[in-house]
Amino acid sequence: MARQVNVHEAKSSLSKLLELVEAGESVVIARAGRPVADLVPHRRTDITFGTAAGLLHYDSETFDDPLDDIVDSFEGSAQL
């Protein structure tokens, strides 16, 4: 269960709350007892998408050949 704090406490103890979040906890910030925001750990930023661009190659002429048997099976034209 996430720890809940009011806006005033969040303002006055932001550094401590960030330490909790860095440790993996979630903190709910509430106004008059009603949750209005969540402090949650940030997602990983060390993932770089597209780093394999240009490294993977396939033959576009024969790429889907293995699928022919599967399609034939669904269409009932497979030879057993």
C-alpha positions as CSV (number, residue, x, y, z in Angstrom):
1,M,0.0,0.0,0.0
2,A,1.3,3.4,-0.9
3,R,2.1,6.0,1.7
4,Q,-0.3,9.0,1.6
5,V,0.8,12.5,2.5
6,N,-1.0,15.8,2.3
7,V,0.2,18.7,0.0
8,H,1.8,20.6,2.9
9,E,3.8,17.6,4.1
10,A,4.8,16.8,0.5
11,K,6.1,20.4,0.1
12,S,8.0,20.4,3.3
13,S,9.5,16.9,3.0
14,L,10.0,16.4,-0.8
15,S,13.6,15.3,-0.5
16,K,12.6,12.6,2.0
17,L,9.7,11.5,-0.1
18,L,12.0,11.2,-3.2
19,E,14.3,9.0,-1.2
20,L,11.4,6.7,-0.5
21,V,10.5,6.6,-4.1
22,E,14.1,5.9,-5.1
23,A,13.9,3.0,-2.7
24,G,11.0,1.6,-4.7
25,E,8.0,2.9,-2.7
26,S,5.1,4.9,-4.1
27,V,3.7,8.0,-2.4
28,V,0.2,9.4,-2.9
29,I,-0.1,13.2,-2.5
30,A,-3.6,14.1,-1.3
31,R,-5.5,17.4,-0.9
32,A,-8.1,17.3,1.9
33,G,-7.7,13.5,2.1
34,R,-8.4,13.0,-1.6
35,P,-5.6,11.6,-3.7
36,V,-4.5,14.0,-6.5
37,A,-1.1,12.7,-7.5
38,D,1.3,9.7,-7.3
39,L,5.0,9.8,-6.8
40,V,6.3,6.6,-8.4
41,P,9.8,5.4,-9.4
42,H,10.8,6.6,-12.8
43,R,11.0,4.0,-15.5
44,R,14.4,2.9,-16.8
45,T,16.1,5.4,-19.1
46,D,19.1,3.4,-20.0
47,I,17.2,1.4,-22.7
48,T,17.9,2.7,-26.2
49,F,15.5,1.5,-28.8
50,G,16.8,1.0,-32.3
51,T,20.3,0.0,-31.4
52,A,20.2,-3.0,-33.7
53,A,19.1,-1.0,-36.7
54,G,21.0,-2.2,-39.7
55,L,22.3,-5.3,-37.9
56,L,19.4,-7.7,-38.7
57,H,18.8,-8.8,-42.2
58,Y,16.2,-11.1,-43.7
59,D,15.3,-12.3,-47.2
60,S,12.0,-10.6,-48.0
61,E,11.3,-13.0,-50.8
62,T,11.2,-16.1,-48.5
63,F,10.5,-14.5,-45.1
64,D,6.9,-15.8,-44.8
65,D,7.5,-19.2,-46.5
66,P,7.2,-21.1,-43.2
67,L,3.8,-19.5,-42.7
68,D,2.4,-21.2,-45.8
69,D,2.0,-24.5,-44.0
70,I,0.1,-22.8,-41.2
71,V,-2.2,-21.0,-43.6
72,D,-2.8,-24.2,-45.5
73,S,-3.8,-25.9,-42.2
74,F,-6.3,-23.2,-41.4
75,E,-7.7,-23.3,-44.9
76,G,-8.0,-27.1,-44.9
77,S,-5.7,-27.5,-47.8
78,A,-2.8,-29.0,-45.9
79,Q,-1.5,-32.4,-47.0
80,L,-1.1,-34.8,-44.1
